[in-house]
């Protein structure tokens, strides 16, 4: 009879996850279609809606590098050329690099993403109805992740039930069929979500996604090589989607924990 307990647990997990996903989809569909109307996204706002705080930090670094006020080396280091930031984001980046004027990019990106200007940007987008509050777990993306997790749990519970020693009241193929029902429920929800509400936005509300779509279409009509078009691509797609190998290499380095006295891993002064 223990397999019945596992089956009830599987149904509870699958039902709760699918219910949360459905409620998230309903809330997303019920959002104000006029939210953010007339709000022209800045590049920082587009970066946040596309990739969150880390994307804002990346965009700021790339923007300063394009203006030759910051050097981004392939080895993953940033060097300040012009220490005068032109806005709060740039001043945050310069402050994160530190008084020495050089720092690995990874910790600069992390510090900038967690700074007050980025949090203020996020709060403004939430108030405008273009972004969803962070950490609520109420987005469709969060719901999809929960249903995926539920599918794994149901499959694991079914495997435990089938591998349990001792006799059961039902043949094992029939036990497997019982567990296939909640598994089918979770997989069906994932398929419907893929069809109806894909792509799953983690940061942007439906209104924010529409504004991003309009921005991307406008950028597509911009002249090739235009700086703003390039920065918009970075904001919407990320640095790894642009066609500059040196830039991708600069951001590919992970933060390394080195012995300060070793001298290893330090980028030579430019």
C-alpha positions in Angstrom: 0.0 0.0 0.0 3.0 2.3 0.3 2.9 2.9 -3.4 -0.5 4.5 -3.0 1.0 7.1 -0.6 3.6 7.9 -3.2 0.9 8.2 -5.9 -1.1 10.6 -3.8 2.1 12.6 -3.2 2.8 12.6 -7.0 -0.8 13.9 -7.6 -0.4 16.6 -5.0 2.9 17.9 -6.4 1.7 17.8 -10.0 -1.7 19.4 -9.2 -0.1 22.2 -7.2 2.5 23.0 -9.8 0.0 23.0 -12.7 -2.4 25.1 -10.8 0.2 27.7 -10.1 1.2 27.8 -13.8 -2.4 28.2 -14.8 -3.0 31.1 -12.3 0.2 32.8 -13.5 -1.0 32.5 -17.2 -4.4 33.9 -16.2 -2.8 36.8 -14.3 -0.5 37.6 -17.3 -3.4 37.6 -19.7 -5.4 39.9 -17.4 -2.8 42.6 -17.2 -3.7 46.1 -18.4 -3.0 46.2 -22.1 -2.5 49.9 -21.9 0.3 49.6 -19.3 3.4 51.5 -20.4 1.6 53.0 -23.4 3.5 56.1 -24.5 6.5 55.0 -22.4 9.6 55.0 -24.7 12.1 52.5 -23.3 15.6 53.6 -22.6 18.4 51.2 -23.4 18.9 50.5 -19.7 15.2 49.7 -19.3 15.2 47.4 -22.4 18.3 45.7 -21.0 16.5 45.1 -17.6 13.3 43.8 -19.2 15.3 41.4 -21.5 18.0 40.1 -19.1 17.5 41.6 -15.6 20.1 43.5 -13.5 23.1 41.7 -15.0 22.2 42.7 -18.5 22.0 46.4 -17.4 25.5 46.1 -16.0 26.8 44.5 -19.3 25.1 47.2 -21.4 26.8 50.0 -19.3 30.2 48.4 -19.7 29.8 47.9 -23.4 28.4 51.5 -23.9 31.4 53.0 -22.1 33.7 50.8 -24.1 32.1 51.9 -27.4 32.8 55.5 -26.4 36.4 54.7 -25.6 35.9 55.7 -21.9 36.5 52.1 -20.8 38.8 49.4 -22.1 37.5 45.8 -22.0 40.3 43.3 -22.6 39.8 39.8 -24.0 41.4 38.6 -20.7 38.3 39.7 -18.8 39.6 42.9 -17.3 38.1 46.4 -17.4 40.3 49.6 -17.3 38.9 53.1 -16.8 40.0 55.7 -19.4 37.6 58.5 -18.4 36.7 58.5 -14.7 33.8 60.8 -15.2 30.5 58.9 -15.4 27.8 60.5 -17.4 24.9 59.0 -15.5 24.2 56.9 -12.3 24.9 53.6 -14.1 28.3 54.7 -15.4 29.3 56.2 -12.0 28.3 52.9 -10.4 30.5 51.0 -12.8 33.5 53.3 -12.2 33.0 53.0 -8.4 32.8 49.2 -8.7 36.1 49.1 -10.6 37.7 50.9 -7.7 40.3 53.7 -7.3 43.0 51.6 -9.0 41.2 52.0 -12.3 41.4 48.3 -13.2 39.3 45.3 -12.2 38.1 41.9 -13.5 34.8 42.4 -15.3 32.9 39.7 -13.4 32.9 41.4 -10.0 32.2 44.7 -11.6 29.2 43.3 -13.3 28.0 41.7 -10.0 28.4 44.8 -8.0 26.7 47.0 -10.6 23.7 44.6 -10.9 23.1 44.8 -7.1 23.5 48.6 -6.9 20.8 51.1 -6.0 20.5 52.7 -9.5 19.5 49.3 -11.0 17.1 48.6 -8.2 15.5 52.1 -8.8 15.3 51.3 -12.5 13.5 48.0 -11.7 11.0 49.7 -9.3 10.1 52.3 -11.9 9.4 49.6 -14.5 7.3 47.7 -12.0 5.3 50.8 -11.2 4.8 51.4 -15.0 3.4 47.9 -15.4 6.3 46.9 -17.7 8.2 44.6 -15.3 7.1 42.0 -12.8 8.2 42.2 -9.1 11.3 40.1 -8.5 11.0 37.1 -6.2 7.2 36.8 -6.3 7.4 33.5 -8.1 4.2 34.5 -9.9 5.5 34.8 -13.4 4.8 32.2 -16.2 8.5 31.5 -16.3 8.5 30.6 -12.6 5.4 28.5 -13.1 7.0 26.6 -16.0 10.1 25.9 -13.8 7.8 24.5 -11.1 6.0 22.2 -13.5 9.2 20.9 -14.9 10.4 20.2 -11.3 7.1 18.5 -10.6 7.5 16.3 -13.6 10.9 15.1 -12.4 9.5 14.5 -8.9 6.5 12.5 -10.2 8.9 10.3 -12.4 11.1 9.8 -9.4 8.2 8.8 -7.1 7.0 6.4 -9.8 10.5 4.8 -10.1 10.6 4.3 -6.3 7.2 2.7 -6.3 8.2 0.3 -9.0 11.5 -0.6 -7.4 10.0 -1.2 -3.9 10.6 -4.8 -2.8 7.7 -7.0 -1.8 4.3 -7.9 -3.3 1.7 -5.3 -4.3 -2.0 -5.6 -4.9 -1.6 -4.6 -8.5 0.8 -5.7 -11.3 3.8 -3.4 -11.7 2.7 -2.3 -15.2 -0.6 -1.1 -13.8 1.3 0.8 -11.0 3.4 2.5 -13.7 0.2 3.4 -15.5 -1.2 5.1 -12.4 1.9 7.2 -12.1 1.8 8.0 -15.8 -1.4 10.0 -15.2 0.1 12.8 -13.1 3.2 12.8 -15.3 1.0 13.2 -18.3 -0.7 16.2 -16.6 2.6 18.0 -16.0 3.9 17.3 -19.5 0.6 18.5 -21.0 0.8 21.7 -19.1 4.3 22.3 -20.4 3.2 21.7 -24.0 0.2 24.1 -23.6 2.4 26.7 -22.1 4.9 26.3 -24.9 2.1 26.8 -27.5 0.2 29.6 -25.8 2.6 31.8 -23.8 6.1 31.2 -25.1 8.5 32.9 -24.8 8.5 32.9 -21.0 9.6 36.2 -19.7 11.3 36.3 -16.3 11.5 40.1 -16.0 9.1 41.7 -18.4 5.3 41.8 -18.1 3.2 41.2 -21.2 3.1 45.0 -21.7 6.9 45.1 -21.3 7.3 42.3 -23.9 5.2 44.3 -26.4 7.4 47.3 -25.8 10.5 45.2 -26.3 9.1 43.8 -29.5 8.4 47.3 -30.8 12.0 48.4 -29.9 13.5 45.3 -31.7 11.5 46.1 -34.9 12.6 49.7 -34.8 16.2 48.6 -34.3 15.9 46.2 -37.3 15.1 49.2 -39.5 18.2 51.1 -38.3 21.3 51.5 -40.3 23.8 48.7 -40.0 26.8 49.7 -37.9 24.8 52.4 -36.0 26.0 52.6 -32.4 22.5 52.8 -31.0 21.4 49.8 -33.0 24.4 47.9 -31.8 23.7 48.8 -28.1 20.1 47.9 -28.5 21.1 44.5 -29.7 23.3 44.1 -26.6 20.4 45.3 -24.4 17.9 42.9 -26.0 20.1 39.9 -26.9 23.1 40.2 -24.6 26.8 40.5 -25.3 27.1 36.8 -26.4 24.7 37.3 -29.2 26.6 40.2 -31.0 29.2 39.5 -33.6 32.3 40.8 -31.9 34.6 38.0 -30.7 36.7 40.3 -28.5 33.7 41.5 -26.7 32.3 38.0 -26.1 35.7 36.9 -24.9 35.9 39.7 -22.4 32.7 38.7 -20.8 33.4 35.0 -20.9 35.8 35.0 -18.0 34.4 34.0 -14.6 35.5 35.6 -11.4 38.7 34.0 -10.1 39.8 33.9 -6.5 43.5 34.4 -6.6 46.2 34.9 -4.0 46.7 38.7 -3.8 50.4 38.1 -3.4 50.9 35.8 -6.2 50.5 38.3 -9.0 48.9 35.6 -11.2 45.9 36.5 -13.3 46.4 40.3 -13.2 45.9 42.1 -16.4 48.9 44.3 -17.3 48.4 48.0 -17.1 47.3 49.5 -20.5 
